[in-house]
Amino acid sequence: MASKGRVYFLTAYIEFLLDEGIKSEEYYLGDASRFLRFLLSRVEEKDIQAFVEHSSPSYQRRLRKTLRKFYSFAQKELKITNTALEQV
């Protein structure tokens, strides 16, 4: 798989698995999902701030908005609670 300017993580991972000859990606995606949920539940406020502040001011505003929506999804649909994510 060629490197792309914009990589959409899960889509790229599925393409990678298929390129590697994995016929049933369900287990791989499930494990990756559980790992990401684990990390998301443990991220600290300083990590989020570092991620946001690494961007231009206009992108920071957008990130704060989109990350708030992502946290709402994580809280409602995945039952992930983390007070650091509430500070975005």
C-alpha positions as CSV (number, residue, x, y, z in Angstrom):
1,M,0.0,0.0,0.0
2,A,1.4,3.4,-1.0
3,S,1.8,6.1,1.6
4,K,-0.9,8.7,1.4
5,G,-1.0,12.4,2.4
6,R,-4.1,11.8,4.4
7,V,-4.5,8.4,6.0
8,Y,-7.8,7.5,7.5
9,F,-6.7,5.1,10.2
10,L,-9.2,2.3,10.1
11,T,-9.6,2.3,6.3
12,A,-5.9,2.2,5.9
13,Y,-5.6,-0.7,8.4
14,I,-8.3,-2.7,6.6
15,E,-6.5,-2.1,3.3
16,F,-3.2,-3.2,5.0
17,L,-4.8,-6.4,6.3
18,L,-6.2,-7.2,2.9
19,D,-2.8,-6.6,1.2
20,E,-1.3,-8.9,3.8
21,G,-3.7,-11.6,2.7
22,I,-5.8,-11.6,5.9
23,K,-9.1,-13.1,4.9
24,S,-11.0,-12.4,8.1
25,E,-10.2,-8.9,9.4
26,E,-12.9,-9.0,12.1
27,Y,-10.5,-10.3,14.8
28,Y,-7.8,-7.8,13.9
29,L,-10.2,-4.8,13.8
30,G,-11.8,-5.9,17.1
31,D,-8.4,-6.1,18.8
32,A,-7.3,-2.8,17.4
33,S,-10.6,-1.2,18.5
34,R,-10.3,-2.6,22.1
35,F,-6.7,-1.2,22.2
36,L,-7.8,2.2,21.0
37,R,-10.7,2.3,23.6
38,F,-8.2,1.3,26.3
39,L,-5.9,4.2,25.3
40,L,-8.8,6.7,25.0
41,S,-10.0,5.9,28.5
42,R,-6.5,6.7,29.8
43,V,-5.5,9.8,27.8
44,E,-4.6,12.8,30.0
45,E,-5.5,16.4,29.6
46,K,-1.9,17.3,28.8
47,D,-1.9,14.8,25.9
48,I,-5.0,16.3,24.4
49,Q,-3.7,19.9,24.8
50,A,-0.4,18.9,23.2
51,F,-2.3,17.4,20.2
52,V,-4.5,20.4,19.8
53,E,-1.8,23.0,20.3
54,H,0.4,21.4,17.7
55,S,-1.9,22.9,15.0
56,S,-2.6,26.3,13.6
57,P,-5.1,28.5,15.4
58,S,-7.9,27.9,12.9
59,Y,-7.3,24.1,13.0
60,Q,-7.3,24.3,16.8
61,R,-10.8,25.7,16.8
62,R,-12.0,23.0,14.4
63,L,-10.3,20.3,16.5
64,R,-11.9,21.4,19.7
65,K,-15.3,21.2,18.0
66,T,-14.8,17.8,16.3
67,L,-13.1,16.3,19.4
68,R,-16.0,17.3,21.6
69,K,-18.3,15.5,19.1
70,F,-16.0,12.5,19.1
71,Y,-16.0,12.4,22.9
72,S,-19.8,12.6,22.9
73,F,-19.8,9.5,20.7
74,A,-17.3,7.7,22.8
75,Q,-19.3,8.4,26.0
76,K,-22.7,7.6,24.6
77,E,-21.9,4.7,22.2
78,L,-18.7,3.2,23.7
79,K,-19.4,3.9,27.4
80,I,-15.9,5.5,27.7
81,T,-15.6,8.2,30.4
82,N,-12.6,10.2,30.9
83,T,-12.7,13.7,32.5
84,A,-9.6,14.8,30.5
85,L,-11.7,14.4,27.3
86,E,-14.4,16.7,28.8
87,Q,-11.9,19.5,28.8
88,V,-11.4,19.7,25.0
